[in-house]
């Protein structure tokens, strides 16, 4: 036997099946952890939405009760959310997987920004007034101003037209269109 030759002892040789199992087990474990993380990320447990009280004198009206009962379970990628008790009357919310929220309130006072010169947008037969969010708020509030009760929906920016379209369909289906009642245009100095 030469110096460089090695002797293979049958007792020290590893079985190919044992080697394959030793490699496959950690790979399968890592793949399982990744799959579980992805599934958990798709179905997070979201907390109920807490809504503070705002002046909404008609929130308990038959119109608002009808609207809230007819609202969809989903708006785009947002699912209807539970509200923290005590939930305000005439309110609903939806959440996305990343915890963004769409909030609807019915029965509010006429928005102070709504006057005879207001620019309105019509979406599926509903006339909406957009009120941009305060600085630092990445959302706008849209008021349906032609239904006899004022309905507001606050929508995060960047979601496209779907939330307002879905809300318009619910508003148009539950509430009859009424003539507009804007405030008069304020004349400076009067």
HUVENUR-V565492 format. One record per pair of residues at least 4 apart in sequence whose C-alpha atoms are under 8 Angstrom apart, sorted by sequence separation. I is the first residue (numbers start at 1). GAP is how many residues later the second one is. D is the distance in whole Angstrom. If there is no record, write none. Layout:
# HUVENUR-V565492
i	gap	d
I	GAP	D
I	GAP	D
This chain:
# HUVENUR-V565492
i	gap	d
1	4	7
8	4	8
9	4	7
14	4	7
15	4	6
16	4	6
17	4	6
18	4	6
19	4	6
20	4	6
21	4	6
22	4	7
23	4	7
24	4	6
25	4	6
26	4	6
27	4	6
28	4	6
29	4	6
30	4	6
31	4	6
32	4	6
33	4	6
34	4	6
35	4	6
36	4	6
37	4	6
38	4	6
39	4	6
40	4	6
60	4	6
61	4	6
62	4	6
63	4	6
64	4	6
65	4	6
66	4	6
67	4	6
74	4	5
75	4	7
83	4	6
87	4	7
95	4	6
96	4	5
110	4	7
114	4	6
122	4	5
123	4	7
133	4	5
145	4	8
146	4	8
155	4	8
159	4	7
161	4	6
162	4	6
163	4	6
164	4	6
165	4	6
166	4	7
167	4	6
168	4	6
169	4	6
170	4	6
171	4	6
172	4	7
186	4	8
8	5	7
14	5	7
59	5	6
60	5	6
74	5	5
75	5	8
95	5	6
96	5	7
113	5	8
122	5	4
123	5	7
133	5	7
145	5	6
172	5	7
58	6	7
59	6	8
73	6	6
74	6	6
95	6	5
121	6	6
122	6	6
133	6	5
144	6	6
145	6	7
73	7	5
94	7	6
95	7	7
120	7	6
121	7	5
132	7	7
133	7	5
143	7	7
144	7	5
72	8	8
93	8	7
94	8	5
120	8	5
121	8	7
132	8	4
133	8	7
143	8	5
144	8	6
155	8	7
83	9	7
93	9	6
94	9	7
120	9	5
131	9	6
132	9	6
143	9	4
83	10	7
93	10	4
119	10	7
120	10	8
130	10	7
131	10	5
142	10	5
143	10	7
81	11	8
82	11	7
92	11	6
93	11	6
118	11	7
130	11	6
131	11	6
141	11	6
142	11	5
80	12	8
81	12	5
91	12	7
92	12	5
130	12	4
131	12	8
141	12	5
142	12	6
80	13	6
81	13	5
91	13	6
92	13	7
129	13	5
130	13	6
141	13	4
142	13	8
80	14	4
81	14	6
91	14	4
128	14	6
129	14	5
140	14	6
141	14	6
153	14	8
79	15	5
80	15	6
90	15	6
91	15	6
114	15	7
128	15	5
129	15	7
139	15	7
140	15	6
78	16	5
79	16	5
90	16	5
128	16	5
129	16	7
139	16	5
140	16	7
78	17	5
79	17	6
90	17	7
127	17	6
128	17	6
139	17	4
140	17	7
78	18	4
113	18	8
126	18	7
127	18	6
128	18	8
138	18	6
139	18	5
75	19	7
77	19	6
78	19	8
127	19	6
138	19	6
74	20	7
126	20	7
68	22	6
68	23	7
78	23	8
68	24	7
78	24	8
65	25	6
64	26	6
147	28	6
148	28	8
60	29	6
147	29	6
148	29	7
59	30	5
60	30	6
147	30	5
148	30	6
59	31	5
146	31	6
147	31	5
148	31	8
49	32	7
51	32	7
59	32	8
111	32	8
146	32	5
147	32	8
48	33	6
49	33	6
50	33	6
51	33	7
146	33	6
48	34	5
49	34	5
50	34	5
146	34	5
47	35	8
48	35	5
49	35	6
50	35	8
53	35	6
110	35	8
145	35	7
146	35	8
48	36	6
51	36	7
52	36	8
145	36	8
50	37	8
51	37	7
110	40	6
108	41	7
109	41	7
123	41	7
124	41	7
64	42	6
107	42	5
108	42	5
123	42	6
126	42	6
64	43	6
106	43	7
107	43	5
108	43	7
125	43	8
49	44	7
106	44	6
107	44	6
108	44	8
124	44	6
106	45	4
123	45	6
124	45	7
126	45	8
59	46	8
61	46	7
105	46	6
106	46	6
126	46	6
59	47	5
60	47	7
104	47	7
105	47	5
125	47	7
58	48	7
59	48	4
104	48	6
105	48	6
124	48	8
46	49	8
58	49	4
59	49	7
104	49	4
56	50	7
57	50	6
58	50	7
103	50	6
104	50	6
46	51	8
56	51	5
57	51	6
102	51	7
103	51	5
126	51	8
56	52	4
57	52	7
102	52	6
103	52	7
44	53	6
46	53	7
55	53	6
56	53	6
102	53	5
43	54	7
55	54	7
101	54	7
102	54	7
42	55	7
101	55	7
41	56	8
100	56	7
116	66	5
115	67	4
116	67	6
114	68	6
115	68	4
116	68	6
117	68	6
114	69	6
115	69	6
116	69	6
115	70	6
112	71	8
64	85	8
63	86	7
76	86	6
75	87	7
76	87	6
75	88	6
76	90	8
58	91	7
75	91	6
75	92	8
72	94	8
71	96	8
72	98	7
71	99	6
70	100	7
67	103	7
67	104	7
70	104	7
67	107	5
66	108	6
67	108	7
66	109	8
63	111	7
63	112	6
